[in-house]
Amino acid sequence: EVQLVESGGGLVQPGGSLRLSCAASGFTFSTYSMNWVRQAPGKGLEWVSYISSTSTIYYADSVKGRFTISRDNVNKSLFLQMNGLRAEDTAVYYCARDGSLDFWGQGTLVTVSS
Amino acid sequence: DIVMTQSPDSLAVSLGERATINCKSSQSVFYRSKNQNYLTWYQQKPGQPPKLLIYWASTRESGVPDRFSGSGSGTDFTLTISSLQAEDVAVYYCHQYYSTPYTFGQGTKLEIK
């Protein structure tokens, strides 16, 4: 069974940093591209970042230069390093498999507030 | 960027009746070399992550009831629920993964009339 479990969310002050993790199981992690998608409270879905199986990386303009996606294929984990956080980054952050986003984790809430 | 526009924003349908949600992309999401539309549909219920319903615009994900169907190609797509059930109350999103930045429609809230 495919499972994705996010962790690392929490309350952070504007300008602060957080590192999100996504632990994958139930599939051959190294062969899949992975994504981070976020959802602000009461709002729609926003794609954040993509990393291919060979570590080609893309970002949304809204996070470029502030967020860094990475992966550890040995430990089947996906990461999102978030620096320079802003109030508008407040959202539930989901990791999702493949460009088709066929499987999603339950999400981790990031709240940016003073 | 490819803009995805769904219509309507909200929809109320009687139980057992048909529900139709439209999604239009600002440019084609048909990947010619793969002969597929890179368009997916998701269902999201409150407090849950989105669930994949349809991929390649018209292929139903395993385990999804056959009352859900997708159609369309190029820039115009439709999600149809042939006979609405109470458990179908949710927000539905279309999504293109033809090119980055990947983008979503704004969502369509489906309710029971």
Boltz contact constraints between the chains, C-beta under 6 A:
constraints:
  - contact:
      token1: [A, 44]
      token2: [B, 106]
      max_distance: 6.0
  - contact:
      token1: [A, 44]
      token2: [B, 107]
      max_distance: 6.0
  - contact:
      token1: [A, 45]
      token2: [B, 93]
      max_distance: 6.0
  - contact:
      token1: [A, 45]
      token2: [B, 104]
      max_distance: 6.0
  - contact:
      token1: [A, 47]
      token2: [B, 101]
      max_distance: 6.0
  - contact:
      token1: [A, 47]
      token2: [B, 102]
      max_distance: 6.0
  - contact:
      token1: [A, 58]
      token2: [B, 100]
      max_distance: 6.0
  - contact:
      token1: [A, 60]
      token2: [B, 101]
      max_distance: 6.0
  - contact:
      token1: [A, 94]
      token2: [B, 49]
      max_distance: 6.0
  - contact:
      token1: [A, 99]
      token2: [B, 97]
      max_distance: 6.0
  - contact:
      token1: [A, 100]
      token2: [B, 40]
      max_distance: 6.0
  - contact:
      token1: [A, 100]
      token2: [B, 55]
      max_distance: 6.0
  - contact:
      token1: [A, 102]
      token2: [B, 52]
      max_distance: 6.0
  - contact:
      token1: [A, 104]
      token2: [B, 49]
      max_distance: 6.0
  - contact:
      token1: [A, 104]
      token2: [B, 50]
      max_distance: 6.0
  - contact:
      token1: [A, 106]
      token2: [B, 49]
      max_distance: 6.0
  - contact:
      token1: [A, 107]
      token2: [B, 49]
      max_distance: 6.0
